[in-house]
């Protein structure tokens, strides 16, 4: 046993296996007519050739930043799957499908060297780990390869995934907004087992599995020393992807400039002398309202007479609403003034490519930019680029259901997406898990643990972050209210499919009542010519943005925050509402389950001793009663009847002028009865108090 660093236990990998197929390369004529020595030498050269062409750590490190490879079918072919801590009680759409105990779930527990280890992954090779994520990495993580009894990696899970281990530097590993991500590839020829010696973690492990017989050279910790320079360069590229990622040397650049003032399509760029490939697309947008314009301009791209892209402009560049600065490998928005949106997905074509835009908004928009193309050899592995966009508005918090981001057919690979969500509450909207079905699977081969977990962060964090592969570029707040924009690009962990692909995300809010979300998702994927998805044409209603701005009355004392000093009966609780509506700070105090004659006394503060006007805003509705109010024992205006056919607010109501003491004062409420049109309930709702 050797050590590659102070805290990493390693063991040399077993000798490379030579598959029977290797010997098929030797012509039978040579075997029959050659001497034993010549045949032996020839076989030795064949083995060297196979090993040189094998999947190994060096080759997988190249995949980290290789966008052109995504535009062809994988060679050698592989599938990508995921182990995770999803709730195992979710058996089918009819059996606990939305179970939510998504942690401390393992394949099994076993004893090794006198310790208990929880098995997170056990997969037959040949294959490679391409991503590990956790929200709360615990214990020591161990990776056993092939049939080795000693781990090739043995580290504190938090250190390994958090970027604290020298051999696996940031941003190949690291923590962002509570999520730990590890993208260093770990190839194996025969088998991979991953364990931790402490339970309780949320985790994902994404991995490739190659076809049987594919030559793979198993990871050795010595790879980290041998490939130190390659690792350093990969880390530097991922740390600064916009500046460091390589573009084709033979690229040519064309400028475009257009003003769009109607829904009539306008060609921004076209080429009809293929083959070729778009390798960079940069756009500057000028408009009176940038947020509306970025959603209202709809981009379409047609390759070889097949339209494969229809998407709002900003969403295509993974930003919504408006232009939010971030730097990722395949897309981003600069912090310049004005900002520049850039896209570096490689988009090959055989004969022709046309980029058009139309304006579904009410005001003119100006677009200017550049488009770079490079040479491309079109063959039977070449793929067309697709970007599908779909939206749904006013989605209620209940019932929980699976909302489909993408459903497509063809032969290709899924490479990522962006989600723009508008939340009517500041509570969490993303309890939902991703469920990814490949080639008609009846049970998803990717079953996640939460929406933010899929996007690489954790615990509904509102902190923005940016990375070459995943981002949260906007979270308005307060809390998780309003606009959130998250993205994930599957560069290393792309998901190939041969016939069909479906990506679902559970719609699960941590709220109920009138809570709702608006959702828009763009999905990026590649497919052989003929790949298609079912989606309606984008309409002006689809791109219209709802304005989300948190409503809070300045200097108000929120009713739900006042201290209850006396309550003769019933319940006095905080009632959550939509912060984009009428209630200040998105909530009010609700007093219920009390009868006429019962009393509630609340405490509020005055900054000074003075006679002040006390203003209140109440909730009114079909279950609300009639009340008599007093301030520090002095009767206020009223009684106040809070009945209304629908639940809403009264707006500001002056209760009168009162000599208030500096510090605590009291508002008392007595139930008088209820309106004849009301139900028998006598609910009382206080939105806020304001002193003038």
Secondary structure, DSSP 4 states (H G I P E B T S, - for coil): -EEEETTEEE-PPPPPP--GGGGGGS-HHHHHHS-HHHHHHHHHHHHHHHHHTSB-HHHHHHHTT-SGGGGB--SS-EEEEEEE---TT--BTTBSTT----SS--SEEEEETTEEEEEEEEEESSEEEEEEEESS--SEEEEEETT-SS-SEEEEHHHHHHT-STTS-TTSEEEETTEEEE---EEESSEEEEEESS----EEEEEEEEPTT--BPPP-THHHHHTHHHHHHHHHHHHTHHHHS---TT-EEEEEEEEE-SSS-EEEEEE-S-SEEEEEEEEEEE-SSHHHHHHHEEEEEEETTEEEEEEEHHHHTT--SS---EE-SSEEE--SSS--EEE---EEESS-EEEEEEE-SSS-EEEEEEEEEE-----TTB-EEEEEEEEEEEEES-S-EEEEEEEEESSEEEEEEEEEEEESSSS--B-PPEEEEETT-SS-SEE-S-HHHHTT--TT----B--SSEEEEEE-SSTT-EEEEEEEE-SSS-EEESSEEEEEEEEB-S--TT-EEEEEEEEEEEESTT-EE--PPP-HHHHPPPP------TT-EEGGGSEEEEESSSEEEEEE--TTSSSGGGEEEEEES--TT-EEEEEEEESSSEEEEEEEEEEEBTTB-EEEEEETTEEPS--EE-B-SS-EEEEEEEEEEEEEPSEEEEEEEEEEE--TTS-S--BEEEEEEEE-
